Amino acid sequence: MTCLAAGARVVGQVTVRPGGGLIATGATIVGPVRLVDSDTGPVAVVVAGNVVTGPLACTGNRPAPVNQGRPNSVTGPATGQCAEL
């Protein structure tokens, strides 16, 4: 599990390998966000209340990501399973 502290800023790609996780609360990740082929059993990946500068793309995740009623703000296109988040 990787955690980004409040106020952290990452410019570029963040890769989470199979079996890993990412928690970013109050952090900034600048660039494309892609969630691909995660299999989290009965618990969906949560993508909620984020500001995404660039595209947000999700594909092949089981189950599909959710936003728990907290929409994301995306400046680029939101596509695939994340189109409605």
C-alpha positions in Angstrom: 0.0 0.0 0.0 1.3 3.4 -1.0 -0.1 6.5 0.8 0.3 10.1 -0.3 0.0 12.6 2.5 -2.2 15.7 2.4 -0.3 18.3 0.4 1.9 15.8 -1.5 2.3 16.6 -5.2 3.3 14.1 -7.9 3.9 15.2 -11.5 3.8 12.1 -13.7 2.6 8.6 -13.6 1.8 6.6 -10.5 1.8 2.8 -11.0 0.2 0.5 -8.6 1.3 -3.1 -9.2 -1.0 -6.1 -8.8 -1.8 -6.7 -5.1 -0.9 -3.1 -4.2 -3.0 -0.1 -3.4 -2.9 3.7 -3.4 -4.5 6.1 -0.9 -4.2 9.8 -1.9 -6.1 12.1 0.5 -5.6 15.8 -0.1 -2.8 15.0 -2.5 -2.3 16.1 -6.1 -1.4 13.8 -8.9 -0.9 15.8 -12.2 -1.3 13.8 -15.4 -3.5 11.0 -16.8 -5.2 8.7 -14.4 -5.7 5.1 -15.6 -7.2 2.2 -13.6 -6.7 -1.0 -15.6 -7.5 -4.6 -14.9 -7.8 -4.5 -11.1 -9.7 -7.4 -9.5 -10.6 -6.5 -6.0 -13.1 -9.3 -5.3 -16.4 -8.1 -3.8 -15.1 -4.6 -2.9 -14.9 -2.0 -5.7 -12.1 0.5 -6.1 -13.2 3.9 -4.9 -12.4 7.0 -7.1 -14.3 9.8 -5.3 -14.0 13.5 -4.7 -10.9 14.0 -6.8 -9.7 16.8 -9.0 -8.1 15.1 -12.1 -6.1 17.4 -14.3 -6.2 15.5 -17.5 -8.0 12.3 -18.6 -9.5 9.6 -16.3 -9.8 6.2 -18.0 -10.9 2.9 -16.5 -11.1 -0.4 -18.2 -11.3 -4.1 -17.3 -11.7 -3.6 -13.5 -13.7 -6.2 -11.6 -15.9 -4.8 -10.1 -16.1 -1.4 -11.8 -14.9 1.6 -9.8 -17.4 3.6 -7.8 -17.5 7.2 -6.4 -19.7 6.6 -3.4 -21.9 9.6 -4.3 -18.9 12.0 -4.3 -18.3 13.0 -8.0 -14.8 13.7 -9.4 -13.9 16.9 -11.3 -12.1 15.9 -14.5 -10.6 18.4 -16.9 -9.9 15.9 -19.6 -12.2 13.1 -21.0 -13.5 10.5 -18.5 -13.9 7.2 -20.4 -14.7 3.6 -20.0 -15.9 2.5 -16.5 -15.0 5.9 -15.1 -17.1 7.9 -17.6 -19.9 8.5 -15.0 -17.7 9.0 -12.0 
